[in-house]
Amino acid sequence: MQLDDAYANAAYIEGSEDYPPRWQKAAAAFRKKLGFRAQKGISYGPTDREVYDFFEPEGVSRGTVVFVHGGYWKAFAPSDWSHLAAGALSRGYAVAMIGYDLCPNVRISQITGQVARAMIDIAKRTQGSLSLAGHSAGGQLVARMTDPLVLPGDVRDRIVNIVSISPVADLTPLLQTSMNEILQLDEAEAAAESPVNMTPPHGVNVTIWVGADERPAFIEQAEQFSRVWGAKLTVVEGRHHFDIIDLLEDPESDMVKALLGIK
């Protein structure tokens, strides 16, 4: 299809095939190290993939960070990313990592609904602020949580920070990719699920992050999202689509500070 190459990440990252097993190994080691503070596979819905992992900090939590993974809505699970909770946990925040059913078994609009239901469940078991981080497809999903038609007001009002990392903020171009055989997007759903078509939220600190070494389409997506929402855009030198998320592991990174509202 016309835009297949524009949205092909792995083909332009050296050693791309090594990243998924590396992530899984790091995630498993991180959970083992946490011991009882790591709760895996908490159910929030009827399907096997409607689960989230929950990591508790030492002492009383200062708030909760929610991470939503990417994979073009068709790959990965929350247990692949546990190690990315390290930065927020080190600063005293609980971290929840949401799973969801994958295309083509569901549509993207249904995934939005699943993430919202997980958010509601997470809100019930926590107190204080909610800060959201999402990567790639997850960057789209966390932005959708600010839609008044998606989340109830009492949960939405607790969201104080959103970090959208390498987001797909405009889904319309994906109609011109062969992956749409799996995503099954039509023009109406692509428009409705695109954050660039949403009204920007009030009272939420939104920052958008993208690697300088990413595909041009992702940099353009981030720039468009930033313009429409009036959100700060950070282009990180020397980072590509697969390693920009490593910044979430570092409690001193600017990304973690933005996620937690630290000046």
Secondary structure, DSSP 8 states (H G I E B T S, - for coil): -TTTGGG--GGGSTTGGGHHHHHHHHHHHHHHHHGGGEEEEEE-SSSTT-EEEEE--SSS-S-EEEEE--STTSS--GGG-GGGGHHHHHTT-EEEEE----TTTS-HHHHHHHHHHHHHHHHHT--S-EEEEEETHHHHHHHHTT-TTTS-HHHHTTEEEEEEES-----GGGGGSTTHHHH---HHHHHHT-GGGS---SS-EEEEEEETTS-HHHHHHHHHHHHHHT-EEEEETT--TTTGGGGGG-TTSHHHHHHHT--
